[in-house]
Amino acid sequence: MTAEIVLMNPRGVALAADSAVAIGRERKVYHSAKKLFELAPHVPVGVMIYGVESLFNVPWETLIKMYGNELNNQRFPTLKEYVQGFIRFLNDNEYEAFMSDVNEVNFINRTVNEEIERLYEKLLTISRELYAGYGELHLQEEIQLLYVEHGGNFLKESLRTLEESKFIPVFDEEDFTFLLENYGGEIERLIEEKFESHLFVGVDLSQYFGHQ
């Protein structure tokens, strides 16, 4: 887990971040990650990152340096304009220069896997709570039926929430269709690979991952 701190007073701002990073399925922790960066040598703006260390497998450090070089000697009067400029740079960047077919597949797999892991943990919690609450009073088949009901309701509610949400910025229906056409089979494979039969709930998750 990342720890980042910002201290401010009328005379200045101080930023600090830890260096821990968890790698692999066993989540082994190393203390070698860099999470705090200078936007550009001539700009008094710092950038802190957490969570995923890259965008489309391009390290955030590289993207931040690229934007700093693009700024050249340009300055903005407010911090908000630097933020807007960096987001605009990310949206307008031609990632094809970085994104090979292999990198694209790896990025999709990692993103989907993270969401599948979150769903798995939630459904596993539902299953454990049902067995803890009813294990001595009900047959296993009855508990499984309860789990399918509770787990199905959780997934359907998640889908309903996403269906009522707008697409994230710079992502539209065309991107959604592209994702399903090119990676729908891979998404289904990852779901079947992750979930044991007793935790699987037959709800179509294709729309769910399209909105992530």
Secondary structure, 3 states (H helix, E strand, C coil): CCCEEEEEECCEEEEEECCEEEECCCCEEEECCCCEEEEECCEEEEEECCCCCEECCEEHHHHHHHHHHHHCCCCCCCHHHHHHHHHHHHHHCCHHHCCCHHHHHHHHHHHHHHHHHHHHHHHHHHHHHHHHHHCCCCCHHHHHHHHHHHHHHHHHHHHHHHHCCCCCCCCCHHHHHHHHHHHHHHHHHHHHHHCCHHHCCCCCCHHHHHCC
